[in-house]
Amino acid sequence: MLDKTSIAKRIAQEIKNGFYVNLGIGIPTLVANYIREDIEVEFQSENGVLGMGPFPFEGEEDADIINAGKQTITALPGASFFDSALSFSMIRGKHVDLTILGAMEVAENGDIANWKIPGKMVKGMGGAMDLVASAENIIVAMMHTNKAGESKLLKKCSLPLTGVGCVKKIVTNLAFLEIVEGGFKLVERAPGVSVETIRKATEGNLIITGEVPEMKI
């Protein structure tokens, strides 16, 4: 079973040389720490940063340099800072190659719910709607089940939707899955996790074709 760091490491393997990548709040912010040294990647943050680096070491933080989740970050040589209008022009103009988001629920057709739980206070949708509406390549980082042990990979989302039919891939603490016609295709298992465990934790249709390999983190 994967922890949050291992989920980020597995997602980092999906990033290709030259990609412009937007990192959402939560697990996705960890991905910047695990990019291969032989590739160049530009991380964009919707609050107006292009060229984010890994998190700073303790004692080296600059409170003026933050990501969309208000965490202190580093800026790589050549990084740029700009206003929200330009930031969202990048996003809405489809200049971002990959968006990595957290989610509360994902449906088997690629719908995502990641901004609101009815009855709980929320500041607003933020940039989530823009990101999922504009991105053509979305990877979700999430836990496979909630605290009650109920599946978060569903036939149909029960929470208010952020986007429709937009998710391409999902990495959870149990598995790496792709959204294909008909449901969640199981691509890889987390180390030590059986196919049957994943099947029981997935409410939506789980598609299994042949032997499923373990992830290499």
C-alpha positions in Angstrom: 0.0 0.0 0.0 1.3 3.5 -0.9 1.6 6.5 1.4 1.1 10.1 0.1 4.8 10.4 -0.8 4.8 7.2 -2.8 1.6 8.3 -4.7 3.5 11.5 -5.7 6.6 9.4 -6.7 4.4 7.2 -9.0 2.7 10.2 -10.6 6.1 11.8 -11.2 6.9 8.9 -13.5 4.1 10.1 -15.8 5.7 13.5 -16.4 7.7 13.9 -19.7 10.5 16.2 -20.7 9.3 19.7 -21.6 5.9 19.4 -19.9 4.2 22.4 -18.3 2.4 21.0 -15.3 -0.1 22.5 -12.8 -0.1 21.0 -9.3 -3.3 21.1 -7.2 -3.4 21.3 -3.4 -2.5 18.3 -1.3 -0.7 15.3 -2.5 0.0 16.8 -6.0 2.2 19.5 -4.5 4.6 16.7 -3.5 5.2 15.7 -7.1 7.7 18.5 -7.7 10.1 16.8 -5.2 10.4 13.6 -7.3 11.1 14.7 -10.9 13.8 12.8 -12.7 17.0 14.8 -13.0 17.4 14.0 -16.7 14.3 15.9 -17.7 13.2 19.6 -17.6 9.7 20.4 -16.3 8.0 23.7 -15.7 5.5 23.7 -12.8 2.8 26.3 -12.9 0.8 27.5 -9.9 -2.5 29.3 -10.5 -1.7 32.0 -8.0 0.9 33.3 -10.5 4.1 31.3 -10.6 5.9 29.5 -13.4 9.0 27.6 -12.6 8.3 26.2 -9.1 10.9 23.9 -7.6 10.7 21.5 -4.7 9.7 22.5 -1.2 12.4 24.5 0.7 14.5 23.0 3.5 13.5 24.0 7.0 14.9 27.4 7.8 15.3 28.4 4.1 11.6 29.3 3.5 10.7 32.6 1.9 7.2 33.6 3.1 6.7 35.7 -0.1 7.0 32.7 -2.4 4.0 30.4 -2.1 1.9 28.0 -4.2 -1.9 28.0 -4.5 -2.2 26.1 -1.2 -0.3 28.9 0.6 2.7 26.6 1.2 6.2 28.0 0.9 8.0 26.9 -2.3 11.2 27.4 -4.1 11.6 29.1 -7.5 14.0 27.6 -10.0 16.4 29.8 -12.0 14.4 31.7 -14.7 11.1 31.4 -12.8 8.5 34.1 -13.4 5.7 35.7 -11.3 2.6 37.2 -12.7 -1.0 38.1 -11.9 -4.1 35.8 -11.9 -5.3 37.1 -15.3 -2.2 35.9 -17.0 -2.1 32.7 -15.0 -5.7 31.7 -16.0 -5.0 32.7 -19.6 -2.3 30.0 -19.5 -4.8 27.5 -18.1 -7.9 28.4 -20.2 -5.7 28.7 -23.3 -4.7 25.1 -22.8 -1.0 25.9 -22.5 -0.6 23.4 -19.6 0.3 19.9 -20.7 -0.7 18.1 -17.5 -2.8 18.9 -14.5 -2.5 16.9 -11.3 -5.3 17.2 -8.8 -6.7 15.7 -5.6 -10.3 14.5 -5.5 -13.0 13.4 -3.1 -14.7 11.3 -5.7 -14.1 10.1 -9.3 -16.7 8.3 -11.4 -16.0 5.5 -13.8 -16.7 7.9 -16.8 -14.1 10.4 -15.6 -16.3 12.8 -13.7 -14.5 14.5 -10.7 -15.8 16.0 -7.5 -13.1 17.8 -5.5 -14.3 21.1 -4.3 -17.3 20.9 -2.0 -19.0 18.7 0.6 -22.6 19.9 1.1 -23.1 21.3 4.6 -19.4 22.1 5.2 -17.9 25.5 4.8 -16.0 26.1 1.7 -14.3 29.3 0.4 -15.1 28.6 -3.2 -14.2 26.4 -6.1 -11.0 28.3 -6.7 -9.3 27.4 -10.0 -10.4 23.8 -10.0 -13.2 24.3 -12.5 -10.9 26.1 -14.9 -8.3 23.5 -14.7 -10.6 20.5 -15.3 -12.5 22.3 -18.1 -9.3 23.3 -19.9 -6.9 20.5 -19.3 -6.7 17.6 -21.8 -4.5 15.4 -19.5 -5.6 15.1 -15.9 -4.1 12.7 -13.3 -5.9 12.4 -9.9 -4.0 11.7 -6.7 -6.3 10.3 -3.9 -7.0 7.7 -1.3 -9.0 4.8 -2.7 -11.5 4.8 0.1 -12.7 7.4 2.7 -12.2 7.3 6.4 -15.3 5.0 6.8 -13.8 2.6 4.3 -16.2 3.4 1.5 -15.0 3.6 -2.1 -14.2 6.9 -3.6 -14.0 5.4 -7.1 -17.7 5.3 -8.0 -20.2 4.4 -10.7 -21.5 8.0 -10.3 -20.3 10.9 -8.1 -22.5 11.8 -5.2 -20.9 15.1 -4.4 -21.2 18.3 -6.5 -19.2 17.9 -9.7 -16.1 19.9 -10.6 -15.8 18.6 -14.1 -17.4 16.0 -16.4 -15.6 13.2 -18.2 -12.2 14.8 -17.8 -10.0 12.5 -15.7 -7.6 10.3 -17.6 -5.6 8.5 -14.9 -5.8 7.9 -11.1 -3.1 6.9 -8.6 -4.4 5.8 -5.2 -2.8 4.2 -2.2 -3.9 0.9 -3.7 -3.6 1.1 -7.5 -2.8 3.0 -10.7 -5.9 3.1 -13.0 -6.9 4.6 -16.3 -10.3 5.8 -17.3 -11.4 3.8 -20.4 -14.7 3.1 -22.0 -16.7 1.1 -19.5 -14.9 2.0 -16.3 -11.6 1.9 -14.3 -8.9 -0.1 -16.0 -6.5 -1.5 -13.5 -2.9 -0.9 -14.8 -0.8 -1.5 -11.7 -1.2 -2.7 -8.1 0.5 -1.0 -5.1 3.2 -3.3 -3.6 1.7 -6.0 -1.5 -1.9 -5.2 -2.6 -4.0 -7.9 -4.2 -6.3 -7.5 -7.2 -9.1 -8.7 -5.0 -8.4 -6.0 -2.4 -8.7 -3.4 -5.1 -11.8 -4.9 -6.5 -13.5 -4.8 -3.1 -12.5 -1.2 -2.6 -13.8 0.0 -6.0 -17.6 0.6 -6.4 -17.3 1.5 -10.0 -16.7 -1.0 -12.8 -13.1 -2.3 -12.5 -11.7 -3.6 -15.7 -8.9 -6.2 -15.5 -7.1 -7.6 -18.5 -4.5 -10.2 -17.8 -2.0 -10.2 -15.0 -1.6 -6.9 -13.2 2.0 -5.9 -12.3 3.1 -4.2 -9.1 4.1 -0.6 -9.2 7.8 0.2 -9.2 8.4 3.3 -7.0 
